[in-house]
Amino acid sequence: MLKWLFVLSISRRKIHRVTKTFRQERNDQSSYAPKIQNQASERKTHEFIKARVRQVIDGDTAIVTIGRSEIVVRLDSIDCPEDGQYWGDIAKYGLIKIVGGQNVRLEEHGKDSYGRTLATMYVWSEEKNEWLNVNERMVTLGHAWVMRRFYDHLTDDRKERLNRLERWAKSKKVGLWHQNEPTPPWKWRNRE
């Protein structure tokens, strides 16, 4: 029993050291405004809002904390299947897997008619050692449609990238595209 407690104590110290090192590295990475580039032509540094994902509501909506306040964020320019719709739960869990509990950066684009903050969300990828565009990732994984009616505020490069990612997902039958003609959420919401 005493030996087990000693091993557990050593393991906790190692875990604490590893966690502490990981946090320091993460803080070093997040201590500056990230230079997020979607295309080589976009070489701007934006002021991004630092936030932490507290809860994922569905595939394109999350609650984040900024300091002590919480806001509802709607991923800009994409639309995921709704709860109860084919692929809705899978899209939600896809977003949870990407950003659940993570520190993120938000590029705000205004508010929608429900008062939600429209934003492009970025999450740090340890594997790629860069900030990943979550909105684009959801399209690439076949969890979302591009909302062309609502993306005019984006640069032409970003619009083309979203369109190209959606075409790729369709051609490879990734995610919801493995179904022949999936129903877009805006049509599914208006069904009678």
N, CA, C and O of each residue as an XYZ file, in Angstrom:
768
protein
N       0.834     -1.194      0.000
C       0.000      0.000      0.000
C       0.873      1.251      0.000
O       0.627      2.186     -0.761
N       1.919      1.263      0.876
C       2.815      2.404      0.957
C       3.573      2.582     -0.353
O       3.770      3.708     -0.810
N       4.003      1.468     -0.961
C       4.701      1.530     -2.241
C       3.794      2.133     -3.312
O       4.244      2.950     -4.116
N       2.537      1.740     -3.329
C       1.571      2.255     -4.302
C       1.384      3.764     -4.132
O       1.347      4.497     -5.121
N       1.268      4.229     -2.900
C       1.130      5.662     -2.639
C       2.366      6.419     -3.102
O       2.254      7.518     -3.645
N       3.562      5.831     -2.889
C       4.802      6.466     -3.315
C       4.830      6.605     -4.845
O       5.192      7.656     -5.375
N       4.441      5.527     -5.544
C       4.401      5.556     -7.007
C       3.376      6.588     -7.482
O       3.635      7.337     -8.424
N       2.217      6.624     -6.830
C       1.179      7.582     -7.180
C       1.687      9.005     -6.964
O       1.429      9.891     -7.779
N       2.409      9.221     -5.868
C       2.963     10.536     -5.573
C       3.971     10.963     -6.634
O       3.951     12.109     -7.084
N       4.851     10.049     -7.035
C       5.837     10.353     -8.081
C       5.118     10.641     -9.396
O       5.474     11.581    -10.105
N       4.114      9.840     -9.721
C       3.371     10.037    -10.965
C       2.693     11.395    -10.979
O       2.695     12.076    -12.004
N       2.113     11.797     -9.858
C       1.463     13.105     -9.790
C       2.463     14.227     -9.980
O       2.154     15.218    -10.642
N       3.666     14.096     -9.412
C       4.694     15.119     -9.597
C       5.091     15.217    -11.060
O       5.245     16.314    -11.596
N       5.260     14.051    -11.714
C       5.618     14.052    -13.134
C       4.506     14.691    -13.960
O       4.762     15.517    -14.837
N       3.286     14.302    -13.671
C       2.154     14.873    -14.398
C       2.104     16.376    -14.167
O       1.870     17.141    -15.102
N       2.323     16.806    -12.921
C       2.308     18.229    -12.605
C       3.402     18.958    -13.392
O       3.161     20.033    -13.940
N       4.619     18.366    -13.448
C       5.717     18.982    -14.187
C       5.394     19.087    -15.672
O       5.620     20.125    -16.293
N       4.866     18.011    -16.232
C       4.514     18.006    -17.650
C       3.407     19.017    -17.920
O       3.472     19.763    -18.898
N       2.396     19.045    -17.063
C       1.291     19.996    -17.218
C       1.793     21.425    -17.094
O       1.395     22.300    -17.862
N       2.680     21.659    -16.112
C       3.218     23.001    -15.910
C       4.019     23.435    -17.146
O       3.878     24.571    -17.599
N       4.845     22.558    -17.686
C       5.623     22.870    -18.884
C       4.704     23.142    -20.065
O       4.917     24.093    -20.816
N       3.673     22.303    -20.231
C       2.718     22.475    -21.315
C       2.019     23.824    -21.196
O       1.866     24.537    -22.188
N       1.594     24.176    -19.981
C       0.923     25.467    -19.776
C       1.846     26.630    -20.083
O       1.421     27.619    -20.680
N       3.118     26.522    -19.679
C       4.067     27.599    -19.958
C       4.247     27.767    -21.463
O       4.253     28.890    -21.967
N       4.395     26.650    -22.183
C       4.549     26.727    -23.635
C       3.300     27.327    -24.270
O       3.388     28.160    -25.172
N       2.147     26.898    -23.795
C       0.885     27.403    -24.343
C       0.747     28.895    -24.064
O       0.303     29.651    -24.927
N       1.134     29.329    -22.838
C       1.071     30.748    -22.503
C       2.036     31.549    -23.346
O       1.726     32.669    -23.752
N       3.212     30.983    -23.615
C       4.167     31.673    -24.483
C       3.565     31.877    -25.865
O       3.761     32.924    -26.482
N       2.832     30.877    -26.354
C       2.236     30.972    -27.675
C       1.071     31.949    -27.679
O       0.835     32.622    -28.683
N       0.334     32.039    -26.566
C      -0.855     32.868    -26.552
C      -0.584     34.272    -26.013
O      -1.520     35.056    -25.860
N       0.676     34.608    -25.722
C       0.958     35.918    -25.156
C       1.004     37.014    -26.211
O       1.170     38.188    -25.880
N       0.862     36.643    -27.463
C       0.863     37.623    -28.534
C      -0.374     37.407    -29.392
O      -0.959     36.324    -29.410
N      -0.761     38.470    -30.107
C      -1.873     38.318    -31.041
C      -1.395     37.437    -32.184
O      -0.390     37.754    -32.820
N      -2.084     36.349    -32.460
C      -1.600     35.416    -33.468
C      -1.627     36.027    -34.855
O      -2.530     36.794    -35.190
N      -0.646     35.687    -35.649
C      -0.639     36.075    -37.049
C      -1.300     34.933    -37.793
O      -0.663     33.929    -38.114
N      -2.559     35.095    -38.058
C      -3.326     34.032    -38.677
C      -3.462     34.355    -40.152
O      -3.909     35.437    -40.532
N      -3.072     33.407    -40.966
C      -3.098     33.623    -42.401
C      -3.892     32.516    -43.049
O      -3.588     31.336    -42.871
N      -4.903     32.890    -43.796
C      -5.666     31.907    -44.547
C      -5.069     31.718    -45.926
O      -5.151     30.629    -46.495
N      -4.481     32.745    -46.458
C      -3.853     32.705    -47.761
C      -2.552     33.479    -47.658
O      -2.406     34.335    -46.786
N      -1.616     33.189    -48.530
C      -0.343     33.903    -48.524
C      -0.556     35.391    -48.783
O       0.236     36.214    -48.324
N      -1.614     35.748    -49.511
C      -1.865     37.151    -49.825
C      -2.382     37.925    -48.620
O      -2.309     39.154    -48.603
N      -2.907     37.226    -47.606
C      -3.403     37.905    -46.416
C      -2.313     37.877    -45.354
O      -2.201     36.912    -44.598
N      -1.537     38.899    -45.301
C      -0.436     38.933    -44.355
C      -0.671     40.005    -43.303
O       0.256     40.709    -42.902
N      -1.890     40.121    -42.869
C      -2.230     41.107    -41.860
C      -2.221     40.458    -40.484
O      -2.499     39.269    -40.331
N      -1.896     41.265    -39.497
C      -2.051     40.823    -38.121
C      -3.292     41.516    -37.592
O      -3.348     42.744    -37.548
N      -4.280     40.743    -37.194
C      -5.519     41.294    -36.681
C      -5.474     41.271    -35.167
O      -4.681     40.552    -34.559
N      -6.327     42.059    -34.582
C      -6.528     41.962    -33.138
C      -7.576     40.878    -32.920
O      -8.735     41.039    -33.301
N      -7.176     39.811    -32.326
C      -8.078     38.710    -32.066
C      -8.457     38.701    -30.602
O      -7.670     39.081    -29.735
N      -9.670     38.263    -30.344
C     -10.166     38.173    -28.979
C      -9.803     36.803    -28.438
O     -10.103     35.781    -29.055
N      -9.153     36.788    -27.278
C      -8.809     35.525    -26.631
C     -10.024     35.046    -25.846
O     -10.655     35.821    -25.128
N     -10.343     33.771    -25.987
C     -11.510     33.204    -25.315
C     -11.237     31.737    -25.003
O     -10.261     31.149    -25.468
N     -12.128     31.170    -24.202
C     -12.057     29.738    -23.887
C     -13.438     29.142    -24.134
O     -14.445     29.687    -23.683
N     -13.481     28.025    -24.850
C     -14.762     27.386    -25.151
C     -15.281     26.699    -23.895
O     -14.618     25.835    -23.322
N     -16.480     27.102    -23.480
C     -17.097     26.502    -22.299
C     -18.073     25.397    -22.682
O     -18.157     24.368    -22.011
N     -18.820     25.622    -23.784
C     -19.824     24.638    -24.179
C     -20.070     24.741    -25.675
O     -20.094     25.836    -26.238
N     -20.251     23.600    -26.306
C     -20.632     23.562    -27.712
C     -22.131     23.290    -27.762
O     -22.612     22.299    -27.213
N     -22.857     24.178    -28.422
C     -24.316     24.055    -28.515
C     -24.692     23.131    -29.671
O     -25.488     22.207    -29.505
N     -24.115     23.390    -30.841
C     -24.305     22.532    -32.008
C     -23.076     22.680    -32.897
O     -22.060     23.212    -32.450
N     -23.144     22.228    -34.123
C     -21.965     22.211    -34.975
C     -21.406     23.563    -35.358
O     -20.253     23.661    -35.777
N     -22.211     24.615    -35.219
C     -21.719     25.946    -35.588
C     -21.934     27.000    -34.510
O     -21.831     28.194    -34.789
N     -22.229     26.582    -33.291
C     -22.477     27.529    -32.203
C     -21.822     27.028    -30.915
O     -21.913     25.851    -30.567
N     -21.159     27.957    -30.216
C     -20.510     27.610    -28.950
C     -20.633     28.773    -27.980
O     -20.791     29.925    -28.383
N     -20.558     28.452    -26.704
C     -20.494     29.482    -25.664
C     -19.039     29.576    -25.241
O     -18.411     28.567    -24.922
N     -18.505     30.792    -25.238
C     -17.117     30.999    -24.841
C     -17.068     31.989    -23.690
O     -17.959     32.821    -23.518
N     -16.000     31.876    -22.904
C     -15.778     32.850    -21.834
C     -14.642     33.766    -22.257
O     -13.606     33.335    -22.765
N     -14.884     35.043    -22.024
C     -13.873     36.070    -22.258
C     -13.754     36.803    -20.935
O     -14.640     37.566    -20.549
N     -12.652     36.564    -20.250
C     -12.538     37.106    -18.896
C     -13.577     36.450    -18.017
O     -13.573     35.232    -17.839
N     -14.473     37.260    -17.466
C     -15.539     36.725    -16.615
C     -16.892     36.683    -17.314
O     -17.881     36.244    -16.726
N     -16.942     37.131    -18.545
C     -18.221     37.140    -19.252
C     -18.298     35.997    -20.255
O     -17.284     35.456    -20.699
N     -19.518     35.654    -20.591
C     -19.772     34.594    -21.558
C     -20.506     35.183    -22.748
O     -21.376     36.041    -22.599
N     -20.145     34.712    -23.928
C     -20.879     35.111    -25.120
C     -21.168     33.876    -25.964
O     -20.455     32.875    -25.900
N     -22.222     33.973    -26.747
C     -22.576     32.903    -27.671
C     -21.964     33.277    -29.020
O     -22.194     34.368    -29.542
N     -21.186     32.357    -29.570
C     -20.500     32.590    -30.839
C     -21.093     31.677    -31.898
O     -21.215     30.467    -31.710
N     -21.455     32.289    -33.012
C     -21.936     31.551    -34.189
C     -20.818     31.574    -35.215
O     -20.382     32.649    -35.626
N     -20.344     30.396    -35.638
C     -19.273     30.334    -36.621
C     -19.742     30.984    -37.923
O     -20.757     30.593    -38.500
N     -18.994     31.967    -38.364
C     -19.373     32.792    -39.495
C     -19.234     32.051    -40.823
O     -18.305     31.267    -41.015
N     -20.161     32.306    -41.725
C     -20.113     31.865    -43.127
C     -20.273     30.368    -43.337
O     -20.074     29.887    -44.453
N     -20.628     29.614    -42.296
C     -20.899     28.179    -42.468
C     -22.225     27.842    -41.790
O     -22.698     28.584    -40.929
N     -22.810     26.733    -42.180
C     -24.050     26.271    -41.561
C     -23.985     24.759    -41.424
O     -23.805     24.041    -42.407
N     -24.133     24.289    -40.202
C     -24.086     22.846    -39.909
C     -25.503     22.307    -39.761
O     -26.427     23.067    -39.472
N     -25.681     21.013    -39.957
C     -26.999     20.415    -39.735
C     -27.486     20.670    -38.309
O     -26.693     20.737    -37.370
N     -28.787     20.807    -38.170
C     -29.413     21.105    -36.882
C     -29.573     19.841    -36.032
O     -29.461     18.721    -36.531
N     -29.838     20.047    -34.734
C     -30.180     18.921    -33.865
C     -31.425     18.251    -34.434
O     -32.388     18.929    -34.791
N     -31.409     16.951    -34.518
C     -32.538     16.212    -35.075
C     -32.437     16.014    -36.573
O     -33.181     15.217    -37.145
N     -31.539     16.720    -37.209
C     -31.324     16.568    -38.644
C     -30.206     15.554    -38.868
O     -29.329     15.371    -38.023
N     -30.260     14.900    -40.027
C     -29.198     13.965    -40.382
C     -27.850     14.672    -40.262
O     -27.675     15.767    -40.796
N     -26.911     14.060    -39.574
C     -25.540     14.507    -39.357
C     -25.423     15.615    -38.300
O     -24.313     16.064    -38.013
N     -26.522     16.058    -37.728
C     -26.474     17.137    -36.732
C     -25.649     16.793    -35.508
O     -24.807     17.586    -35.086
N     -25.877     15.624    -34.933
C     -25.116     15.211    -33.746
C     -23.648     15.001    -34.069
O     -22.781     15.337    -33.263
N     -23.363     14.456    -35.227
C     -21.972     14.195    -35.599
C     -21.223     15.511    -35.804
O     -20.059     15.631    -35.422
N     -21.892     16.500    -36.409
C     -21.269     17.822    -36.582
C     -20.990     18.458    -35.220
O     -19.939     19.068    -35.018
N     -21.932     18.314    -34.292
C     -21.736     18.865    -32.948
C     -20.525     18.212    -32.278
O     -19.681     18.907    -31.714
N     -20.437     16.899    -32.335
C     -19.315     16.214    -31.709
C     -18.003     16.497    -32.437
O     -16.932     16.473    -31.831
N     -18.094     16.764    -33.732
C     -16.903     17.182    -34.469
C     -16.356     18.494    -33.949
O     -15.145     18.649    -33.793
N     -17.254     19.451    -33.677
C     -16.818     20.735    -33.126
C     -16.287     20.564    -31.701
O     -15.306     21.203    -31.321
N     -16.933     19.707    -30.919
C     -16.439     19.438    -29.564
C     -15.016     18.887    -29.626
O     -14.153     19.290    -28.846
N     -14.778     17.969    -30.551
C     -13.453     17.362    -30.676
C     -12.392     18.401    -31.044
O     -11.255     18.320    -30.580
N     -12.762     19.372    -31.872
C     -11.802     20.379    -32.315
C     -11.551     21.443    -31.245
O     -10.400     21.806    -31.001
N     -12.611     21.950    -30.603
C     -12.439     23.124    -29.725
C     -12.912     22.933    -28.296
O     -12.731     23.838    -27.481
N     -13.505     21.809    -27.956
C     -14.065     21.624    -26.618
C     -13.071     21.927    -25.505
O     -12.035     21.268    -25.406
N     -13.371     22.912    -24.666
C     -12.518     23.271    -23.538
C     -11.223     23.966    -23.913
O     -10.383     24.206    -23.045
N     -11.042     24.292    -25.173
C      -9.780     24.870    -25.651
C      -9.770     26.394    -25.556
O     -10.814     27.047    -25.547
N      -8.561     26.933    -25.485
C      -8.372     28.370    -25.653
C      -8.415     28.633    -27.150
O      -7.768     27.934    -27.929
N      -9.176     29.640    -27.546
C      -9.350     29.960    -28.955
C      -9.141     31.449    -29.177
O      -9.031     32.226    -28.229
N      -9.088     31.822    -30.421
C      -9.037     33.223    -30.822
C     -10.223     33.468    -31.732
O     -10.562     32.632    -32.569
N     -10.852     34.623    -31.562
C     -12.028     34.966    -32.345
C     -11.756     36.189    -33.206
O     -11.205     37.185    -32.738
N     -12.146     36.100    -34.454
C     -12.126     37.240    -35.360
C     -13.598     37.606    -35.580
O     -14.308     36.930    -36.323
N     -14.041     38.673    -34.933
C     -15.459     39.040    -34.965
C     -15.864     39.636    -36.300
O     -15.103     40.355    -36.947
N     -17.115     39.309    -36.697
C     -17.679     39.847    -37.932
C     -19.028     40.502    -37.692
O     -19.756     40.762    -38.650
N     -19.386     40.778    -36.437
C     -20.663     41.413    -36.132
C     -21.570     40.487    -35.340
O     -21.115     39.543    -34.695
N     -22.878     40.780    -35.403
C     -23.891     39.997    -34.682
C     -24.931     39.506    -35.670
O     -25.161     40.128    -36.707
N     -25.565     38.375    -35.338
C     -26.661     37.905    -36.176
C     -27.986     38.387    -35.593
O     -28.002     39.101    -34.590
N     -29.084     38.003    -36.212
C     -30.408     38.484    -35.784
C     -30.811     37.958    -34.408
O     -31.754     38.475    -33.809
N     -30.116     36.940    -33.895
C     -30.398     36.404    -32.563
C     -29.476     36.995    -31.503
O     -29.547     36.604    -30.338
N     -28.615     37.925    -31.889
C     -27.690     38.553    -30.941
C     -26.406     37.769    -30.714
O     -25.603     38.131    -29.854
N     -26.204     36.701    -31.475
C     -24.971     35.927    -31.324
C     -23.834     36.629    -32.055
O     -24.043     37.273    -33.083
N     -22.630     36.494    -31.510
C     -21.451     37.059    -32.152
C     -21.045     36.172    -33.315
O     -20.802     34.978    -33.142
N     -20.972     36.763    -34.503
C     -20.502     36.038    -35.683
C     -18.991     36.136    -35.704
O     -18.439     37.234    -35.620
N     -18.315     35.005    -35.815
C     -16.852     35.037    -35.744
C     -16.229     33.881    -36.502
O     -16.824     32.818    -36.682
N     -15.011     34.134    -36.935
C     -14.150     33.051    -37.387
C     -13.355     32.637    -36.161
O     -12.739     33.477    -35.506
N     -13.364     31.354    -35.849
C     -12.702     30.851    -34.646
C     -11.413     30.148    -35.051
O     -11.365     29.441    -36.058
N     -10.373     30.351    -34.253
C      -9.083     29.705    -34.487
C      -8.672     28.949    -33.224
O      -8.895     29.419    -32.108
N      -8.079     27.789    -33.410
C      -7.580     26.983    -32.298
C      -6.136     26.600    -32.602
O      -5.770     26.372    -33.755
N      -5.328     26.533    -31.555
C      -3.916     26.191    -31.733
C      -3.770     24.702    -31.982
O      -4.326     23.886    -31.247
N      -3.025     24.350    -33.014
C      -2.748     22.952    -33.327
C      -1.322     22.643    -32.914
O      -0.378     23.171    -33.502
N      -1.154     21.797    -31.912
C       0.178     21.373    -31.487
C       0.869     20.594    -32.608
O       2.070     20.733    -32.839
N       0.082     19.783    -33.286
C       0.620     18.932    -34.348
C       1.213     19.767    -35.493
O       2.306     19.474    -35.977
N       0.490     20.798    -35.917
C       0.947     21.624    -37.037
C       1.706     22.869    -36.582
O       2.314     23.568    -37.392
N       1.661     23.136    -35.272
C       2.346     24.286    -34.705
C       1.873     25.595    -35.352
O       2.674     26.459    -35.709
N       0.541     25.712    -35.491
C      -0.045     26.911    -36.070
C      -1.504     27.031    -35.638
O      -2.088     26.090    -35.103
N      -2.074     28.198    -35.881
C      -3.486     28.427    -35.592
C      -4.313     27.908    -36.750
O      -4.040     28.226    -37.907
N      -5.332     27.101    -36.440
C      -6.200     26.530    -37.462
C      -7.538     27.253    -37.482
O      -8.100     27.575    -36.435
N      -8.034     27.501    -38.671
C      -9.331     28.124    -38.862
C     -10.395     27.038    -38.655
O     -10.514     26.117    -39.463
N     -11.164     27.154    -37.571
C     -12.156     26.139    -37.217
C     -13.295     26.117    -38.230
O     -13.792     25.045    -38.576
N     -13.714     27.286    -38.708
C     -14.795     27.351    -39.683
C     -14.420     26.547    -40.926
O     -15.212     25.745    -41.421
N     -13.208     26.771    -41.422
C     -12.741     26.029    -42.594
C     -12.609     24.546    -42.300
O     -12.911     23.710    -43.152
N     -12.163     24.220    -41.106
C     -11.979     22.811    -40.732
C     -13.312     22.065    -40.730
O     -13.378     20.912    -41.157
N     -14.375     22.717    -40.250
C     -15.694     22.084    -40.231
C     -16.180     21.799    -41.653
O     -16.812     20.773    -41.901
N     -15.887     22.702    -42.579
C     -16.257     22.481    -43.986
C     -15.434     21.331    -44.563
O     -15.974     20.465    -45.252
N     -14.142     21.320    -44.286
C     -13.247     20.279    -44.807
C     -13.650     18.889    -44.318
O     -13.568     17.916    -45.067
N     -14.081     18.799    -43.070
C     -14.474     17.508    -42.498
C     -15.868     17.064    -42.936
O     -16.331     15.988    -42.558
N     -16.531     17.894    -43.730
C     -17.866     17.541    -44.209
C     -18.926     17.709    -43.153
O     -19.946     17.020    -43.188
N     -18.710     18.617    -42.205
C     -19.694     18.884    -41.156
C     -20.539     20.114    -41.457
O     -21.489     20.395    -40.727
N     -20.214     20.861    -42.525
C     -20.903     22.137    -42.750
C     -20.971     22.509    -44.219
O     -20.149     22.088    -45.032
N     -21.975     23.311    -44.531
C     -22.115     23.955    -45.827
C     -21.528     25.355    -45.723
O     -21.489     25.938    -44.639
N     -21.079     25.886    -46.835
C     -20.681     27.290    -46.898
C     -21.953     28.103    -47.099
O     -22.774     27.775    -47.955
N     -22.117     29.160    -46.313
C     -23.296     30.032    -46.433
C     -22.956     31.210    -47.343
O     -22.551     32.275    -46.876
N     -23.124     31.008    -48.623
C     -22.732     32.019    -49.600
C     -23.563     33.290    -49.506
O     -23.097     34.360    -49.899
N     -24.774     33.193    -48.995
C     -25.613     34.393    -48.824
C     -25.046     35.334    -47.773
O     -25.362     36.524    -47.774
N     -24.207     34.813    -46.869
C     -23.745     35.611    -45.730
C     -22.227     35.712    -45.651
O     -21.688     35.878    -44.557
N     -21.527     35.617    -46.766
C     -20.066     35.707    -46.665
C     -19.460     36.816    -47.505
O     -18.261     36.801    -47.784
N     -20.278     37.779    -47.911
C     -19.787     38.885    -48.739
C     -18.758     39.761    -48.036
O     -17.960     40.420    -48.704
N     -18.755     39.783    -46.719
C     -17.800     40.606    -45.967
C     -16.385     40.014    -45.982
O     -15.427     40.699    -45.625
N     -16.250     38.758    -46.388
C     -14.930     38.131    -46.443
C     -14.187     38.566    -47.703
O     -14.793     38.993    -48.686
N     -12.867     38.449    -47.653
C     -12.078     38.753    -48.848
C     -12.354     37.687    -49.906
O     -12.823     36.594    -49.587
N     -12.065     38.006    -51.151
C     -12.279     37.047    -52.237
C     -11.457     35.777    -52.024
O     -11.915     34.676    -52.329
N     -10.240     35.937    -51.499
C      -9.391     34.771    -51.233
C     -10.043     33.824    -50.230
O     -10.032     32.607    -50.413
N     -10.609     34.393    -49.174
C     -11.232     33.553    -48.141
C     -12.504     32.888    -48.657
O     -12.779     31.733    -48.332
N     -13.279     33.615    -49.462
C     -14.486     33.021    -50.051
C     -14.103     31.856    -50.964
O     -14.711     30.788    -50.910
N     -13.100     32.072    -51.793
C     -12.662     31.018    -52.715
C     -12.135     29.809    -51.950
O     -12.364     28.669    -52.354
N     -11.439     30.052    -50.863
C     -10.915     28.939    -50.059
C     -12.060     28.112    -49.472
O     -12.026     26.883    -49.529
N     -13.075     28.776    -48.907
C     -14.230     28.056    -48.371
C     -14.913     27.241    -49.474
O     -15.253     26.075    -49.279
N     -15.105     27.871    -50.627
C     -15.747     27.168    -51.748
C     -14.928     25.973    -52.194
O     -15.477     24.905    -52.465
N     -13.617     26.147    -52.271
C     -12.731     25.052    -52.692
C     -12.777     23.897    -51.682
O     -12.797     22.731    -52.076
N     -12.794     24.219    -50.384
C     -12.857     23.174    -49.354
C     -14.172     22.411    -49.425
O     -14.196     21.192    -49.256
N     -15.266     23.126    -49.674
C     -16.558     22.449    -49.787
C     -16.590     21.555    -51.025
O     -17.085     20.429    -50.959
N     -16.068     22.044    -52.153
C     -16.013     21.213    -53.368
C     -15.190     19.954    -53.125
O     -15.560     18.870    -53.574
N     -14.070     20.099    -52.410
C     -13.216     18.949    -52.118
C     -13.978     17.929    -51.261
O     -13.969     16.735    -51.560
N     -14.643     18.408    -50.188
C     -15.385     17.498    -49.309
C     -16.479     16.767    -50.078
O     -16.695     15.572    -49.876
N     -17.169     17.487    -50.962
C     -18.212     16.853    -51.790
C     -17.612     15.801    -52.714
O     -18.142     14.697    -52.834
N     -16.509     16.145    -53.362
C     -15.914     15.216    -54.337
C     -15.386     13.955    -53.663
O     -15.401     12.881    -54.265
N     -14.927     14.071    -52.436
C     -14.403     12.910    -51.704
C     -15.471     12.216    -50.866
O     -15.206     11.210    -50.208
N     -16.700     12.777    -50.900
C     -17.824     12.238    -50.119
C     -17.474     12.147    -48.631
O     -17.706     11.132    -47.974
N     -16.912     13.235    -48.134
C     -16.511     13.316    -46.737
C     -17.697     13.776    -45.891
O     -18.452     14.663    -46.291
N     -17.850     13.162    -44.720
C     -18.878     13.601    -43.773
C     -20.274     13.494    -44.329
O     -20.657     12.460    -44.875
N     -21.041     14.571    -44.191
C     -22.438     14.552    -44.622
C     -22.578     14.371    -46.127
O     -23.662     14.044    -46.610
N     -21.510     14.577    -46.865
C     -21.551     14.462    -48.328
C     -21.554     13.010    -48.802
O     -21.691     12.760    -49.999
N     -21.406     12.045    -47.884
C     -21.497     10.652    -48.349
C     -22.942     10.293    -48.683
O     -23.195      9.292    -49.355
N     -23.887     11.105    -48.217
C     -25.287     10.956    -48.620
C     -25.444     11.652    -49.977
O     -24.841     12.701    -50.205
N     -26.246     11.078    -50.874
C     -26.350     11.625    -52.231
C     -26.720     13.101    -52.273
O     -25.987     13.899    -52.856
N     -27.827     13.475    -51.675
C     -28.245     14.873    -51.672
C     -28.679     15.261    -50.271
O     -29.872     15.258    -49.971
N     -27.715     15.599    -49.397
C     -28.097     15.987    -48.046
C     -28.905     17.286    -48.062
O     -28.671     18.165    -48.891
N     -29.849     17.390    -47.141
C     -30.702     18.573    -47.063
C     -29.977     19.662    -46.298
O     -29.595     19.457    -45.146
N     -29.781     20.819    -46.917
C     -29.133     21.925    -46.198
C     -29.992     22.365    -45.012
O     -31.218     22.270    -45.072
N     -29.366     22.842    -43.940
C     -30.119     23.209    -42.739
C     -31.148     24.314    -42.977
O     -32.201     24.312    -42.339
N     -30.865     25.264    -43.886
C     -31.824     26.344    -44.118
C     -33.093     25.818    -44.771
O     -34.161     26.397    -44.574
N     -33.012     24.733    -45.545
C     -34.211     24.105    -46.110
C     -34.887     23.230    -45.057
O     -36.115     23.185    -44.974
N     -34.080     22.536    -44.253
C     -34.619     21.651    -43.215
C     -35.390     22.463    -42.176
O     -36.434     22.012    -41.704
N     -34.900     23.653    -41.808
C     -35.571     24.510    -40.823
C     -36.911     25.000    -41.348
O     -37.841     25.195    -40.565
N     -37.032     25.204    -42.658
C     -38.259     25.751    -43.250
C     -39.227     24.696    -43.736
O     -40.215     25.022    -44.394
N     -38.965     23.437    -43.426
C     -39.871     22.371    -43.901
C     -41.212     22.469    -43.174
O     -41.283     22.938    -42.038
N     -42.207     22.047    -43.806
C     -43.552     22.078    -43.198
C     -44.199     20.730    -43.363
O     -45.332     20.531    -42.926
